[in-house]
Amino acid sequence: MIAEFKTAKKTLRTSNSQLNIVAVNGCCYGKDSKPDKGDYFKYCGQRFWEFISGNNQLFTEII
């Protein structure tokens, strides 16, 4: 997965070197107290749903 993230970042930057690319491994449920994995972020549960929607209540609304 990390290799694929690096390849995707490199490919995307060939067309626009100014892009801010953030690789994310998203999990629909669960928790991860240390989401910064160095080369990517791992967002789980409520943090993931808020990241993709911008709505901090979406996780609660879904369940």
C-alpha positions in Angstrom: 0.0 0.0 0.0 2.8 2.4 0.9 4.4 1.8 -2.5 1.1 2.5 -4.3 0.7 5.8 -2.3 4.2 6.9 -3.3 3.6 6.0 -7.0 0.3 7.9 -7.0 1.9 11.0 -5.5 4.7 10.9 -8.0 2.3 10.5 -10.9 0.0 13.3 -9.7 2.9 15.6 -9.2 4.1 15.2 -12.8 1.2 17.3 -14.0 1.2 19.8 -11.2 4.2 20.0 -8.8 2.4 22.4 -6.5 -0.3 19.9 -5.5 -0.6 19.1 -1.8 -1.3 15.3 -1.9 -2.2 13.5 1.3 -2.4 9.7 1.2 -5.1 8.3 3.5 -6.0 4.8 4.5 -9.6 5.0 5.7 -11.5 2.6 7.9 -15.2 2.8 8.3 -15.1 1.9 12.0 -12.6 1.5 14.8 -10.1 3.8 16.4 -6.4 4.6 15.8 -4.8 6.9 18.4 -1.8 7.7 16.2 -3.2 8.4 12.7 0.1 9.9 11.3 1.9 6.9 9.9 4.7 9.0 8.3 4.0 8.4 4.5 0.2 8.4 5.0 -2.6 8.9 7.5 -4.9 6.2 8.8 -8.3 7.6 9.8 -10.8 5.3 11.5 -14.4 5.6 12.5 -15.7 9.1 13.3 -12.4 10.7 12.2 -12.6 9.0 8.8 -16.2 10.0 8.1 -15.5 13.6 9.2 -12.5 13.7 6.9 -14.4 12.6 3.8 -17.6 14.5 4.5 -16.6 17.6 6.5 -19.5 16.6 8.9 -18.3 15.8 12.4 -21.7 14.2 13.2 -21.9 11.9 10.1 -20.6 8.8 11.9 -23.3 9.2 14.6 -26.0 9.8 12.0 -24.9 6.7 10.1 -25.1 4.4 13.1 
